[in-house]
Amino acid sequence: MPRLSVLLRAAALCALLAPAGAALAQQDLPAAREATMKEIAGAARTVGQMVQGRTSYDAAAAKAALETMSAAAERFPDLFPADSGPDGAALPAIWENKADFEARAMKLSADATAAANATGGGVEALKTAFARIGRSCGGCHELYRAPSP
């Protein structure tokens, strides 16, 4: 019987704390959004330096960076739930055009995966694939990100 009592008390405590956890998660959204964008930007920087000849071409490093970008882009829309709202650079248009925003994130993810698959073809093959990523990023930022001051 004591074990059942402990389990019931634990369940009651979880039920009481769930709203606080949800509020905490909401407060963490801006930080999570920014961290995910920094993850994408860092991966793009790594590959961009290679395709621009600023660093030596490393197929494995490029592929890893692009896989990171793909995964981050895929989970990015989840950081903009309907019950949240604009903050930082996020514009209200994200929630007004949620399906388009999500489709653009999935396109970036697919473009990054395609570029990762192109890394075996050398830097020239990667340049072509990487250009699509730049267009995906720019198109989304144009509609859904506030300009930097």
Residue pairs with C-beta under 8 A, 6 or more apart in sequence:
26 83
26 84
29 79
29 80
29 81
29 84
29 87
30 87
30 88
32 79
33 76
33 79
33 80
33 87
33 88
33 90
34 88
36 72
36 75
36 76
36 79
37 76
39 68
39 69
39 72
40 69
40 72
40 73
40 76
40 108
40 137
42 65
42 68
43 65
43 66
43 68
43 69
43 72
43 112
44 65
44 69
44 133
44 137
46 61
46 62
46 65
47 62
47 65
47 66
47 115
47 126
47 130
47 133
48 130
49 55
50 56
50 57
50 58
50 61
50 62
50 123
50 126
51 123
51 126
51 127
51 130
57 122
57 123
57 126
59 119
59 120
59 122
60 119
62 115
62 116
62 119
62 126
63 116
63 119
66 112
66 113
66 115
66 116
66 119
67 112
67 113
67 116
69 108
69 109
69 112
69 133
70 108
70 109
70 110
70 112
70 113
70 116
71 109
73 105
73 106
73 108
73 109
73 112
74 105
74 106
74 109
76 105
77 98
77 101
77 102
77 105
77 106
80 90
80 94
80 95
80 98
80 101
82 95
82 98
85 92
85 95
86 92
86 94
86 95
88 146
89 145
89 146
89 148
90 144
90 145
90 146
91 143
91 144
91 145
91 146
93 101
93 143
93 144
94 101
94 144
97 143
97 144
100 143
101 140
101 143
101 144
104 136
104 139
104 140
104 143
104 144
105 140
107 136
108 133
108 136
108 137
108 140
111 129
111 132
111 133
111 136
112 133
114 129
114 132
115 126
115 129
115 130
115 132
115 133
118 125
118 126
118 128
118 129
119 125
119 126
